[in-house]
Amino acid sequence: CVCTSYLNLCSLHQDQKMALPFHKFVWTHFSRIRKWGGLRSLWRTFRRPGADYPMKVGTLVGVDNSGNKYYENSEDYIFGRHRWVDYGRERYHDTSMVPAEWHRWLHCMADEPPTVKPPRRRKWMLPHQENMSGTPWEYVPYSTARPRIESWVPPRSRH
């Protein structure tokens, strides 16, 4: 909401004993909208289903095998929110879609992304596979032992 962000910006400037002028506030928001591609692009982004970060602006750092795009912007966002992922799929998102090497980078365990400094592959490492729970391809175990309790079958009527 524009009003809430204006109040947040004003509260940031209260420490300096001055209020943010309204024309400066409007100018910064219009410049951000211009960065996002204009009002039409902004409207399409909001209408897109599953858009987690529709208005974030950052530099594309890399793309993984699943089509996930990884971004970074340490100038405009606080630490912990300056790196994010835009999932390759439109409708179905799951955090297990992020491979381990990109997970390290997203959570600031590594400074360089895997595109700059790829991790060393070992022979015991398996390729990344996302969690399939809740999908038609989920693993459903079955029992090979006989059940201990047999279900009750009602008697048939003689009509």
VEXVEXDO-588832 format. One record per residue: x, y, z of N, C-alpha, C in turn. Coordinates in steps of 0.001 Angstrom, whole numbers, padded with zeros to 6 digits, always signed. Layout:
REM VEXVEXDO-588832
XYZXYZXYZ
...
***
This chain:
REM VEXVEXDO-588832
+000840-001187+000000+000000+000000+000000+000882+001246+000000
+000509+002204-000777+001304+003423-000896+001294+004188+000412
+000126+004223+001088+000029+004981+002330+000940+004391+003394
+000967+003070+003514+001804+002435+004528+003268+002656+004250
+003655+002533+002974+005064+002754+002663+005439+004216+002894
+004517+005145+002665+004808+006557+002933+005008+006775+004423
+004169+006128+005244+004320+006275+006692+005632+005652+007157
+006009+004514+006564+007283+003888+006929+008450+004790+006557
+008410+005406+005371+009482+006308+004967+009529+007535+005868
+008360+008049+006280+008339+009203+007169+008912+008842+008529
+008609+007625+009022+009148+007224+010311+010655+007047+010246
+011181+006667+009072+012626+006567+008922+013281+007940+009020
+012620+008973+008524+013189+010306+008512+012888+011095+009783
+012108+010553+010714+011818+011268+011948+013052+011364+012831
+013977+010412+012660+015206+010484+013438+016009+011731+013063
+015870+012182+011847+016601+013349+011377+015811+014642+011628
+014697+014562+012340+013856+015708+012688+013304+016428+011461
+013015+015653+010420+012390+016242+009246+011486+015206+008603
+010437+015638+007977+009521+014737+007296+009907+014651+005822
+009653+013506+005246+009923+013319+003827+008889+014094+003028
+009309+014968+002134+008336+015715+001335+007524+014771+000454
+006258+015096+000299+005366+014217-000455+005786+014108-001911
+006267+015175-002512+006668+015113-003917+007869+014186-004106
+008757+014127-003107+009893+013207-003200+009408+011764-003081
+008447+011549-002193+007867+010215-002041+007228+009739-003349
+006435+010614-003974+005773+010264-005228+006810+010016-006320
+007832+010839-006379+008870+010680-007402+009601+009342-007252
+009927+008951-006018+010626+007676-005826+009746+006510-006243
+008439+006579-005940+007569+005475-006328+007358+005428-007843
+007254+006579-008491+007133+006560-009951+008405+006059-010615
+009554+006370-010039+010805+005846-010609+010892+004342-010417
+010379+003831-009295+010353+002379-009094+009422+001706-010098
+008265+002300-010338+007326+001743-011319+007963+001735-012701
+008733+002757-013018+009444+002799-014295+010474+001667-014366
+011151+001379-013237+012111+000267-013194+011421-001066-013445
+010201-001226-012924+009466-002479-013061+008886-002678-014443
+008982-001677-015309+008510-001827-016674+007237-001072-016972
+006828-000166-016125+005634+000625-016360+004396+000022-015716
+003294+000740-015829+002055+000308-015179+001494-000971-015798
+001596-001123-017114+001062-002317-017764+001818-003572-017310
+003123-003483-017256+003929-004614-016794+003653-004922-015325
+003480-003866-014538+003164-004050-013122+001818-004745-012951
+000826-004359-013740-000498-004974-013682-000431-006451-014078
+000316-006780-015145+000464-008177-015562+001157-009004-014483
+002137-008412-013836+002863-009127-012798+001954-009442-011623
+001111-008498-011231+000202-008753-010115-000842-009803-010474
-001229-009867-011726-002243-010824-012145-001662-012210-012355
-000331-012329-012453+000303-013628-012677+000119-014508-011453
-000390-015721-011625-000606-016588-010453+000720-017059-009883
+000816-017026-008567+001989-017532-007890+003196-016626-007934
+002999-015344-008141+004139-014426-008162+004528-014109-006729
+005658-014633-006298+006091-014410-004919+006648-013014-004718
+007487-012582-005630+008112-011285-005522+007806-010488-006782
+006593-009978-006911+006239-009345-008177+006940-008022-008419
+007352-007310-007376+007872-005972-007579+009338-005843-007204
+010030-006934-006952+011438-006844-006606+012271-006622-007850
+013288-005790-007716+014193-005479-008811+015588-005896-008383
+016266-006671-009214+017616-007091-008892+018330-007607-010120
+019585-007940-009945+020374-008470-011055+020277-009982-011080
+020115-010519-012257+020042-011967-012427+021437-012542-012214
+021544-013453-011242+022830-014049-010906+023029-015352-011650
+021953-016134-011786+022081-017403-012481+020759-018126-012605
+020788-019199-013385+019622-020058-013612+020073-021492-013409
+019256-022296-012709+019621-023701-012509+018964-024589-013561
+019132-025907-013424+018605-026857-014415+017087-026900-014451
+016418-026547-013361+014947-026568-013309+014326-025311-013894
+015121-024324-014240+014590-023081-014768+014366-022020-013712
+014779-022270-012463+014660-021271-011410+015676-020166-011651
+015246-018914-011462+016125-017769-011662+016469-017168-010296
+017739-016865-010103+018230-016360-008824+018688-014919-008996
+018228-014057-008081+018485-012622-008160+019152-012133-006884
+019826-010980-007020+020445-010332-005863+020370-008822-006040
+020074-008128-004925+020088-006677-004892+020396-006270-003459
+021662-006016-003171+022071-005682-001803+022001-004180-001528
+021691-003384-002520+021625-001933-002313+020269-001496-001772
+019186-002070-002307+017840-001611-001941+017178-002445-000855
+017704-003619-000540+017039-004514+000402+017963-004846+001564
+017363-005152+002710+018146-005455+003898+018753-006849+003789
+019754-007106+004612+020422-008407+004623+019409-009485+005006
+019408-010564+004280+018452-011635+004504+017313-011607+003501
+017087-010460+002893+016061-010337+001857+016650-009859+000534
+017956-009820+000463+018615-009284-000728+018868-010348-001788
+018613-011604-001499+018740-012685-002479+017419-013443-002517
+016948-013758-003713+015680-014480-003828+015668-015299-005095
+014672-016186-005160+014518-017088-006304+013155-016854-006932
+013124-016876-008244+011882-016842-009003+011742-018234-009617
+010792-019009-009120+010664-020409-009527+010294-020524-010993
+010774-021564-011634+010548-021764-013052+009119-022121-013396
+008425-022767-012481+007030-023156-012743+006088-022049-012299
+004970-021959-012973+003998-020917-012650+003145-021276-011442
+002647-022489-011394+001624-022824-010400+002165-023522-009154
+003088-024440-009307+003514-025276-008191+004880-024821-007689
+004939-024338-006451+006202-023912-005856+006472-024747-004624
+007710-025117-004456+008131-025842-003272+009584-025486-003019
+009951-025321-001765+011324-024947-001468+012307-026055-001791
+011834-027286-001912+012744-028372-002275+013124-028319-003756
+012572-027382-004502+012951-027210-005906+014318-026544-006040
+014820-025958-004956+016117-025275-004985+017217-026295-004695
+018184-026459-005602+019291-027387-005355+020167-026926-004193
+020970-027835-003671+021778-027564-002475+022772-026435-002698
+023399-026385-003872+024404-025337-004095+023773-023945-004142
+022565-023840-004689+021873-022544-004694+021300-022238-003322
+020927-023251-002567+020438-023043-001205+021532-022410-000349
+022771-022868-000509+023906-022275+000209+024011-020790-000096
+023897-020448-001362+024045-019055-001753+022871-018212-001263
+021640-018723-001370+020454-017969-000944+020506-017627+000537
+021018-018544+001349+021046-018348+002798+022381-017804+003284
+023157-017227+002371+024412-016523+002676+025448-017413+003358
+025446-018695+003060+026512-019582+003524+027719-019476+002606
+027506-018976+001395+028573-018763+000430+028406-017371-000171
+029516-016700-000383+029456-015362-000965+029300-015402-002479
+029974-016357-003120+029904-016472-004571+028801-017452-004960
+028040-017136-005985+027011-018075-006451+027662-019277-007149
+026925-020372-007325+027486-021553-007980+027891-021327-009425
+027421-020244-010046+027862-019955-011405+029303-019459-011416
+029733-018778-010352+031099-018265-010254+032035-019333-009690
+031618-019951-008580+032441-020967-007923+031579-022215-007724
+031548-023127-008698+030715-024325-008548+031281-025257-007479
+030399-025941-006745+030879-026869-005716+031521-028099-006353
+032411-028707-005616+033094-029897-006111+032135-031086-006068
+031983-031753-007181+031101-032923-007259+031869-034152-006799
+031245-034940-005971+031841-036187-005490+031075-037348-006104
+031705-038511-006141+031078-039639-006831+029871-040187-006068
+029794-039945-004775+028670-040442-004002+027460-039500-004043
+027615-038322-004620+026519-037354-004669+025507-037725-005752
+024248-037656-005384+023168-037907-006338+022711-036589-006957
+022135-036640-008139+021583-035402-008701+020388-034927-007884
+020148-033631-007915+019074-033040-007115+017709-033538-007581
+016868-033868-006606+015489-034268-006897+014596-033582-005879
+013558-032932-006353+012663-032225-005443+011728-033190-004730
+011081-032709-003682+010137-033497-002905+008854-033668-003719
+008443-034895-003943+007266-035164-004770+005995-035417-003950
+006026-035186-002644+004849-035402-001807+003710-034505-002269
+002525-035069-002332+001352-034312-002746+001172-034228-004245
+001996-034904-004991+001882-034930-006452+001545-036351-006886
+001167-036555-008122+000896-037925-008586+002129-038825-008582
+003326-038262-008491+004551-039059-008518+005119-039321-007129
+004320-039102-006074+004828-039306-004727+005065-040790-004446
+005977-041052-003525+006286-042429-003133+005265-042883-002101
+004607-043997-002384+003634-044556-001462+004095-045970-001120
+004532-046180+000107+005000-047528+000466+003820-048479+000628
+004069-049723+000404+003037-050731+000623+003635-051816+001504
+002763-052500+002222+003207-053504+003178+003155-054887+002534
+004165-055697+002814+004183-057075+002318+003747-058056+003396
+003568-057590+004632+003142-058464+005726+001619-058558+005754
+001124-059689+006238-000323-059854+006381-000826-058976+007512
-002017-058427+007380-002543-057589+008466-002859-058435+009692
-002646-057887+010883-002913-058606+012130-004407-058627+012447
-005082-057594+012041-006514-057501+012318-007240-057546+010990
-008242-058411+010901-009019-058506+009678-010278-057664+009816
-010662-057028+008753-011820-056150+008804-013109-056957+008882
-014116-056387+009514-015394-057034+009714-016223-056932+008445
-016812-058040+008040-017677-058083+006869-019096-058353+007374
-020087-057515+007111-021440-057741+007629-022073-058980+006964
-022895-059674+007725-023542-060878+007136-024552-060460+006069
-024750-061372+005099-025719-061090+004036-027119-061429+004497
-028079-060645+004033-029472-060958+004369-029991-062005+003405
-031049-062788+003807-031556-063902+003010-032804-063526+002236
-032871-062497+001546-034067-062117+000776-033998-062584-000610
***
